[in-house]
Amino acid sequence: MGTENGGNNFPGVARPFGMVKIGPDLFNPGDDAYSGYLPNGNFSGFSMMHEQGTGGAPKYGTVSQLPLVGNVTNPLSNLTVGRTSADEGSVGYYKAETTDGIVVELSASSRAGIYRYSFPEGSTGNVLVDVSHVLPSFRGQGLEQHYKGGDFAIFSDGHYEGHGIYDNGWNRSPDWPIYFCGFFDQRPIENKTYRATDAEGSVERPNGFASSSSGSVRVGGVFSFDRSRVTSRVGISWISTEKACSNVKKEMPNETEFDSVVDDAKNEWNSKVLTKVTTTSKDETSLQLLYTSLYFMHLIPTNQTGENPGWESSEPYYQDIFTFWDLFRCSTALMHILQPVSYEEQIRSLIDIWRFDGYLPDARSSNYNGRTQVGSNADNILADAYVKGVRGAVDWNDGYRAMVTDAEVTPPNHPVDPMASDSSTKEGRGALPDWIRLGYITPKYTRAVSRAAEYACNDFGLYQVASGLGKDDDAEKYLNRSRNWRNHWNPNQKSLGFWGFVVPRNEEGFIETDPLNDSGYWGDPYYEASSWAYSFAGVHDMEHMIKLMGGAETTMSRLNTMFTEGASGSDGMIFDSTNEPQDLSVAQSRKIAKKYYNTGKAGLPGNSDAGAMQTWLLWNMIGLYPVTGQTTFLIHSPWFESLTIDLGGSKKLHITSTGGDGNGDQRIYVQSLKLNGKEWKKNWLIWDDIFADGGTLEFKLGANPTKWTTGEVPPSPAS
């Protein structure tokens, strides 16, 4: 699901949050293989490292093997081999077949991978290890990865070790090394080590060792076998080759059976992830959507605890964060519910990254912060965790100091991003000088309107944590700053008959825009959405927003217009700003879920973004929607007649519905609701109602909307 049409799902094998993500790397000139996979092209390798559902440019594709047959005369020459048929995959298992007649099977533990090759009978089978192998990019944005050198050694027992140095990728990372250690469970009849340049080709190194300090000099080796079945176990490490060898020996010791690794992977996914949500539904399509979405939201971030090359710490360490500007709306709130232990570790890791790197990440890969698209959205995530009671071993005083760094300290503009050279895109809030001095952001800074909208939400996050820590002066300060999105509101900007939008402005006043066509990219006032969408961004200040838009009725009409031809930018989920539109929220979001998601290769309506797209769908199935940074959840409509979420510690949330079709296609409107056995009249609830200690939601559904909500409207804390 979602490997094509820009979904970029990673179809290979990994454990939940595992460091190894082993899968195919396809090469088709002109096409970026973001997760390694493409539906066409040739295999350039089967590598140990990938990321899930990214955009921008590919990352990793490192620590690779490529099986070949016959005499390999120039191995380090970017060799590729064709595929004979569609690849196959399931949880814990991947299979492909090359045009040489080689069947490749893959599986993985957390920090090691296993390859099983079936070579044609009577052939000489070879396994090429090319340290220079990396996923390329053809977009021309300066984000392509580069091999920078490394070393490769074959030892007397036939195992190999080495490391490669690489740079760049979607987060513009400087040089990063990765170490590896590989074993073959069958003795090769021959192995050779090579050093290669374009001019000289591949030159054998008779001593079994090759090294390079230049991207123009490639190193690697070839192992040859006279057996039809060959298995290889490979460990990786960010620390050293010794640690890589330790990882593979610990997780896949000698004589480990391939099938046992597959079974262990399945068992881990079932016990840690897939059994967290259960349902009585028998609809095959919906079940595939449900459990596939759960799977893909658990591939990254990567748990690298004990594998942090940057500093020594007793804190957990998670990285490969793609990206908080996508994840903070749906994914992190659901991760908290499904994986409370891991989520506390992730929060602690973020704070520790600030301690040693200076800023919270908005995104992070290869142990390097970057990029930051608009706001500092780790602030939203920390605030959400704080107000929902995440405590444990989290040092919230340091957590708040980390948030204050984002809110008060302008990050240095180094390295300069050629796509937005005005201020840092690495971390923090590059447009802070305007935000602090003026209370708005001028066109001196790219993405100015989008930044203002998100900075306001970020500052609301600081207000929430400051309030909880008893820092009253800070709380008042950041609550006031969270209202500064209003300073971009031009009441005289008109579009499709509606007045008032967030617009660019300078110290002389507002700058006119075209709300239907102002969605832009890195160098523009709005990033990847129009002023139609960004005008709804301040959900912490909804009551005031409704007033600016002309009242509830006009706001409702405006929301409906966003779903018509000509107005773009809606994220598909309408904020329940009054009691009236609950049924419209259900109708519009359900339409999107059913129209744009399916179980096919093109089953996502865009980049997965590490599962962000899938978690939106999961919330739609559950029948709730989180308002990040608050304890509020908006009530929508569940798909299934029965769904249970394991909250950990013997706590569960049971959601039932009657009157619907059991699949969310027909009779989707709420007629009445009971929360923990009592009639519920509000179109929202809070964390403590059903998540803190578990609870029940009993929906009665029907074919037509009813005015079942007569209680107070959702909170608007900044209004």
Secondary structure, 3 states (H helix, E strand, C coil): CCCCCCCCCCCCEECCCCCCEEEEEEECCCCCCCCCCCCCCEEEEEECCCCCCCCCCCCCCCCEEEEEECCCCCCCCCCCECECCCCEEECCEEEEEECCCCEEEEEECCCEEEEEEECCCCCCEEEEEECCCCCCCCCCCCCCCEEEEEEEEECCCCCEEEEEEEECCCCCCCCEEEEEEEEECCCCCEEEEEEEECCCEEEEECCCEEEECCCCCEEEEEEEECCCEEEEEEEEECCCHHHHHHHHHHHCCCCCCHHHHHHHHHHHHHHHCHHHEEECCCCHHHHHHHHHHHHHCCCCCEECCCCCCCCCCCCCCEECECCHHHHCCCHHHHHHHHCHHHHHHHHHHHHHHHHHHCCCCCCEECCEECCCCCCCCHHHHHHHHHHCCCCCCCCHHHHHHHHHHHHHCCCCCCCCCCCCCCCCCCCCCCCHHHHHHHCCCCCCCCCHHHHHHHHHHHHHHHHHHHHHCCCHHHHHHHHHHCCHHHHHEEEEEEECCEEEEECCEECCEECCCCCCCCCECCCCCCECCCHHHHCCCCHHHHHHHHHHHCCHHHHHHHHHHHCCCCCCCCCCCCCCCCCCCHHHHHHHHHHHHHHHCCCCCCCCCCCCCCCHHHHHHHHHHHCEEECCCCCEEEECCCCCCEEEEEEECCEEEEEEEECCCCCCCCCCEEEEEEECCEECCCCEEEHHHHCCCCEEEEEEEECCCCCCCCCCCCCCCCC
